[in-house]
Amino acid sequence: WTECGHRYEPDFVVVETSGDHLLVEVKADRDLNSVDVRAKREAAQRWATYANDGLPSGSPRWSYLLISETDLREAKEDWAALRKLAQ
């Protein structure tokens, strides 16, 4: 994710019934603003943009979703509620 050659692997890759793909990262609230988490978020968003470039209209899209422990608690672990965070 950096010029130093760090590798980024998301916690989950979710493929929805629509065909859309999400890179999903789950983090503790205390870690959300750490340098590593910010760098990973930027790298994942860059990658999703790159992966989506040139896809035909209507094709499944890639996006990134960073979920905090507060998000999980407030969404009551409901995927539809969590998914809205990525829109």
GIJO-V92146 format. One record per residue. N is the residue number from 1. RES is the residue in three letters. PSI is psi in whole degrees, -180 to 180 (NA if undefined). OMEGA is omega in degrees with one decimal (NA if undefined). Layout:
n:N res:RES psi:PSI omega:OMEGA
n:N res:RES psi:PSI omega:OMEGA
This chain:
n:1 res:TRP psi:-6 omega:177.9
n:2 res:THR psi:173 omega:176.8
n:3 res:GLU psi:-12 omega:178.0
n:4 res:CYS psi:0 omega:175.7
n:5 res:GLY psi:17 omega:176.0
n:6 res:HIS psi:144 omega:177.8
n:7 res:ARG psi:146 omega:177.6
n:8 res:TYR psi:127 omega:174.1
n:9 res:GLU psi:119 omega:-178.7
n:10 res:PRO psi:162 omega:177.1
n:11 res:ASP psi:-40 omega:-177.8
n:12 res:PHE psi:152 omega:164.4
n:13 res:VAL psi:121 omega:-177.7
n:14 res:VAL psi:130 omega:173.7
n:15 res:VAL psi:115 omega:-177.7
n:16 res:GLU psi:165 omega:179.4
n:17 res:THR psi:-24 omega:176.2
n:18 res:SER psi:-15 omega:-176.0
n:19 res:GLY psi:-13 omega:178.3
n:20 res:ASP psi:147 omega:-177.7
n:21 res:HIS psi:139 omega:177.2
n:22 res:LEU psi:135 omega:167.3
n:23 res:LEU psi:121 omega:-173.9
n:24 res:VAL psi:130 omega:178.7
n:25 res:GLU psi:131 omega:178.5
n:26 res:VAL psi:127 omega:-176.6
n:27 res:LYS psi:152 omega:172.5
n:28 res:ALA psi:148 omega:179.4
n:29 res:ASP psi:-41 omega:-175.4
n:30 res:ARG psi:-20 omega:-177.0
n:31 res:ASP psi:-6 omega:-172.5
n:32 res:LEU psi:-34 omega:-176.8
n:33 res:ASN psi:15 omega:178.5
n:34 res:SER psi:156 omega:-179.5
n:35 res:VAL psi:-44 omega:-178.8
n:36 res:ASP psi:-44 omega:-178.8
n:37 res:VAL psi:-42 omega:177.7
n:38 res:ARG psi:-43 omega:-179.9
n:39 res:ALA psi:-41 omega:178.7
n:40 res:LYS psi:-41 omega:178.6
n:41 res:ARG psi:-47 omega:179.6
n:42 res:GLU psi:-42 omega:179.8
n:43 res:ALA psi:-43 omega:-179.6
n:44 res:ALA psi:-40 omega:178.5
n:45 res:GLN psi:-40 omega:176.0
n:46 res:ARG psi:-45 omega:-179.0
n:47 res:TRP psi:-44 omega:179.7
n:48 res:ALA psi:-42 omega:177.4
n:49 res:THR psi:-45 omega:178.4
n:50 res:TYR psi:-45 omega:-178.4
n:51 res:ALA psi:-33 omega:-178.4
n:52 res:ASN psi:-21 omega:-179.0
n:53 res:ASP psi:128 omega:175.2
n:54 res:GLY psi:-2 omega:177.0
n:55 res:LEU psi:140 omega:177.5
n:56 res:PRO psi:152 omega:177.6
n:57 res:SER psi:137 omega:179.7
n:58 res:GLY psi:-5 omega:178.5
n:59 res:SER psi:154 omega:173.7
n:60 res:PRO psi:142 omega:-176.0
n:61 res:ARG psi:157 omega:172.8
n:62 res:TRP psi:141 omega:172.8
n:63 res:SER psi:172 omega:-177.1
n:64 res:TYR psi:139 omega:178.9
n:65 res:LEU psi:117 omega:174.8
n:66 res:LEU psi:119 omega:-177.2
n:67 res:ILE psi:128 omega:177.3
n:68 res:SER psi:168 omega:177.0
n:69 res:GLU psi:-34 omega:176.6
n:70 res:THR psi:-42 omega:177.1
n:71 res:ASP psi:-45 omega:179.2
n:72 res:LEU psi:-45 omega:-178.8
n:73 res:ARG psi:-47 omega:-176.9
n:74 res:GLU psi:-33 omega:179.1
n:75 res:ALA psi:-5 omega:-177.5
n:76 res:LYS psi:37 omega:177.6
n:77 res:GLU psi:23 omega:178.1
n:78 res:ASP psi:121 omega:-175.4
n:79 res:TRP psi:-43 omega:-178.5
n:80 res:ALA psi:-41 omega:178.6
n:81 res:ALA psi:-41 omega:177.8
n:82 res:LEU psi:-40 omega:-177.4
n:83 res:ARG psi:-36 omega:-179.5
n:84 res:LYS psi:-24 omega:179.7
n:85 res:LEU psi:-25 omega:-176.8
n:86 res:ALA psi:-6 omega:-176.5
n:87 res:GLN psi:NA omega:NA
